Structures are given as structure tokens and as C-alpha cells.
Amino acid sequence: MILKNSKIGISSEELSVRSLIYFIMELQNLFKYIGNYLLEVDETIAVAESVTSGFLQFSFSQMKDASKFYKGGITAYTPDEKINLLQVDDSEALACDCVSPNIAETMALNVSKIFKSDWSIAVTGYATPVPESKQKLFAYFAIVYKGEVLLSEKLDLHSRTKQVNAQLYYTEFILGCFKLELDKHHENRSIS
């Protein structure tokens, strides 16, 4: 018989802290790869995020020598901040509650301009079920390199996913996709 540790008596706050610690420990190799790659090619990155509430920025700050390639980020949680800081179209923002592929792409393109970075990542979406999302959890993200959108995708999660787990999952998935884009970039540089 296999017995699992009981979660009885552990508060949701303790589970959230454990989730964050597990997230950091599991991502150390990914952090190392991304950081080393950006240092090696002498390129920079900036981040614009909403639904992940700073987890992407936190992740980049954990990479060794981050100040040499991570230029900064903007957490724009409300439509007004996305409109004012990241120049998303106000009529589109109001029509889709600032959650669409185009909004994510615009956020990524504009944060790159603001920070004058080679790379940028942006994400917008829902970490809790709300009427605007039709009670579903999803996010759109975009990865940009030198003014060109390389990847623009949607992530769907089960509606019962806890908020912090949704935010951590979005972050981990996006960083994994960023690593794949860096791999492609490396291959293209090798061929050239």
C-alpha cells in the first residue's frame, strides 16, 4: 500500500508558500539556461504582465547576473494601466476585458520599446473564474524578438485550479516556451 502525506491541517496559505518554493526549485535549470543564453548572446529582455502578477519578473530576477540582461518589467493589472502604460487600444481593451491575443502582442511589443530590449514577453488572462471569462481560466501570451512577434498562444486551465497555482503554471509554461524560442534562435544563428 502506498500512503501519501496528508494535507489535513495545512492551511491554503501554507500550500501557496509550498507551491512557490516548489516552483522556484523546479525551475532552477530553466533559469540557468535562459540566463546563460542571454548573457552569451548579449541580449536583453523586458516583461509586461497582468495575470501572473509579477511572477515572470520575479523569475528573471532569480537568474544569475540578471542585471546584465533583464531590463525590467511592468505589471499592469487593470485595463486603465494597460491602456496608459502599454498603449493597448482602449476600445479593444474595453471590448475584451484586456484579454486577447492582440492585447498580449501589443503589450509585448510596447514593453520592448519602453525598455529598449531585444526580447520581450507579455501575458494577460484570468487566474480565477469570473463572469468576464465565462467562468473559465485562460491566458494569452506573446514572445517578441526585435519588434517581431515570434509566438502568440493561448493557455487553458481547469476552472478549479487555485489562483496561485494558475499563476505559477502560466509562468512556468511561458518560460518553457521562451526557452524553446531561444533554442530556435540559437539554431538560426548557427546556420547563418
Wavefront OBJ file of the C-alpha trace (Angstrom):
o trace
v 0.000 0.000 0.000
v 1.299 3.449 -0.919
v 0.442 6.183 1.521
v 0.506 9.853 0.612
v 1.219 12.602 3.075
v -1.997 14.075 4.367
v -2.774 17.691 3.625
v -5.176 17.821 6.577
v -4.212 20.610 8.924
v -2.236 22.523 6.301
v -3.749 25.899 5.524
v -4.192 27.186 1.981
v -1.590 29.862 2.775
v 0.968 27.172 3.677
v 0.133 25.302 0.471
v 0.618 28.520 -1.517
v 4.054 29.071 0.051
v 4.977 25.446 -0.648
v 3.805 25.862 -4.262
v 6.025 28.909 -4.676
v 9.044 27.156 -3.168
v 8.475 24.090 -5.366
v 8.099 26.383 -8.403
v 11.467 28.024 -7.727
v 13.269 24.744 -7.058
v 11.888 23.063 -10.180
v 12.781 25.982 -12.424
v 16.427 26.390 -11.447
v 17.696 24.585 -14.583
v 15.394 26.621 -16.791
v 16.542 29.838 -15.087
v 20.165 28.838 -15.589
v 19.662 28.032 -19.269
v 17.796 31.255 -20.065
v 20.205 33.447 -18.118
v 23.305 31.829 -19.624
v 21.901 32.083 -23.131
v 21.018 35.779 -22.855
v 24.444 36.515 -21.379
v 26.201 34.514 -24.102
v 24.471 36.339 -26.968
v 24.497 39.684 -25.112
v 20.759 40.271 -25.498
v 18.193 41.744 -23.139
v 14.604 41.091 -22.117
v 11.669 43.007 -20.629
v 8.315 41.730 -19.364
v 4.734 43.013 -19.298
v 2.326 41.007 -17.234
v -1.088 41.085 -15.727
v -2.486 37.699 -14.693
v 0.880 36.433 -13.396
v 1.195 39.496 -11.138
v 4.970 39.740 -11.214
v 5.904 36.038 -11.216
v 7.636 36.402 -14.600
v 9.555 39.427 -13.365
v 10.421 37.564 -10.177
v 11.638 34.608 -12.245
v 14.002 36.742 -14.304
v 15.310 38.415 -11.158
v 16.307 34.985 -9.807
v 18.643 34.280 -12.717
v 22.361 34.660 -12.158
v 23.676 38.067 -13.332
v 20.103 39.132 -14.162
v 21.048 42.814 -14.153
v 23.158 42.189 -17.255
v 20.199 41.073 -19.405
v 16.915 41.683 -17.563
v 15.922 45.303 -18.174
v 12.724 45.319 -16.136
v 9.020 44.887 -16.344
v 5.575 46.317 -15.888
v 2.731 44.681 -14.016
v -0.367 46.328 -15.451
v -3.273 44.643 -13.722
v -6.152 46.864 -14.789
v -7.345 47.885 -18.256
v -6.525 51.530 -17.474
v -2.894 50.659 -16.728
v -2.586 48.563 -19.882
v -4.038 51.456 -21.890
v -1.921 54.156 -20.216
v 1.385 52.334 -19.730
v 1.437 49.792 -22.547
v -0.616 51.685 -25.135
v -3.176 48.972 -25.824
v -6.162 50.195 -27.825
v -8.795 51.439 -25.388
v -11.828 50.317 -27.402
v -10.373 46.826 -27.874
v -9.379 46.694 -24.203
v -12.901 47.504 -23.083
v -14.468 45.061 -25.563
v -12.419 42.056 -24.382
v -11.596 42.995 -20.769
v -7.956 43.372 -21.923
v -7.667 39.644 -22.585
v -6.984 38.735 -26.205
v -4.116 37.610 -28.426
v -3.757 41.118 -29.828
v -3.629 42.682 -26.356
v -0.828 40.278 -25.323
v 1.079 41.032 -28.541
v 0.662 44.793 -28.117
v 1.839 44.561 -24.507
v 4.928 42.588 -25.582
v 5.774 44.930 -28.461
v 5.377 48.047 -26.347
v 7.233 46.856 -23.248
v 10.140 46.057 -25.546
v 10.058 49.638 -26.842
v 9.773 51.116 -23.347
v 12.791 49.190 -22.049
v 14.661 49.060 -25.379
v 15.089 45.304 -25.055
v 15.870 42.672 -27.678
v 13.306 40.221 -26.304
v 10.015 40.708 -24.507
v 7.273 38.585 -23.053
v 3.722 39.629 -22.172
v 0.793 37.787 -20.629
v -2.806 38.685 -19.848
v -5.668 36.478 -18.722
v -7.612 35.056 -15.820
v -6.365 33.209 -12.734
v -9.822 32.976 -11.175
v -13.142 32.182 -12.840
v -15.136 35.388 -13.357
v -18.178 36.319 -15.441
v -15.943 38.116 -17.997
v -14.116 34.826 -18.659
v -17.344 32.803 -18.719
v -16.051 31.143 -15.528
v -13.022 29.712 -17.368
v -9.299 30.115 -16.706
v -7.120 31.071 -19.635
v -4.367 33.442 -20.625
v -2.817 34.786 -23.801
v 0.902 35.365 -24.035
v 3.299 36.651 -26.654
v 7.045 36.465 -27.137
v 8.697 39.179 -29.228
v 12.199 39.427 -30.657
v 13.433 42.721 -32.093
v 9.947 44.002 -32.877
v 8.618 40.751 -34.348
v 6.042 38.538 -32.657
v 7.589 35.050 -32.678
v 4.951 33.275 -30.638
v 1.416 34.162 -29.604
v -0.576 31.476 -27.812
v -3.493 30.768 -25.510
v -3.247 28.657 -22.353
v -6.341 26.985 -20.905
v -6.556 25.648 -17.354
v -9.201 23.742 -15.431
v -11.596 26.192 -13.767
v -10.957 24.637 -10.333
v -7.247 25.466 -10.410
v -6.315 27.592 -7.407
v -5.317 31.141 -8.263
v -1.671 30.923 -7.203
v -1.273 27.583 -8.984
v -2.742 29.088 -12.156
v -0.297 31.999 -11.953
v 2.646 29.667 -11.359
v 1.585 27.331 -14.155
v 1.235 30.205 -16.637
v 4.687 31.461 -15.630
v 6.359 28.063 -15.904
v 4.747 27.313 -19.256
v 5.690 30.701 -20.715
v 9.292 30.367 -19.530
v 9.408 26.914 -21.125
v 8.139 28.371 -24.399
v 10.705 31.151 -24.136
v 13.455 28.541 -23.778
v 12.183 26.849 -26.959
v 12.286 30.190 -28.790
v 15.866 30.692 -27.573
v 16.717 27.204 -28.874
v 15.290 28.119 -32.302
v 17.176 31.409 -32.213
v 20.394 29.537 -31.411
v 19.846 27.124 -34.309
v 19.199 30.014 -36.717
v 22.350 31.805 -35.537
v 24.361 28.605 -36.044
v 23.060 28.177 -39.591
v 23.740 31.805 -40.556
l 1 2 3 4 5 6 7 8 9 10 11 12 13 14 15 16 17 18 19 20 21 22 23 24 25 26 27 28 29 30 31 32 33 34 35 36 37 38 39 40 41 42 43 44 45 46 47 48 49 50 51 52 53 54 55 56 57 58 59 60 61 62 63 64 65 66 67 68 69 70 71 72 73 74 75 76 77 78 79 80 81 82 83 84 85 86 87 88 89 90 91 92 93 94 95 96 97 98 99 100 101 102 103 104 105 106 107 108 109 110 111 112 113 114 115 116 117 118 119 120 121 122 123 124 125 126 127 128 129 130 131 132 133 134 135 136 137 138 139 140 141 142 143 144 145 146 147 148 149 150 151 152 153 154 155 156 157 158 159 160 161 162 163 164 165 166 167 168 169 170 171 172 173 174 175 176 177 178 179 180 181 182 183 184 185 186 187 188 189 190 191 192
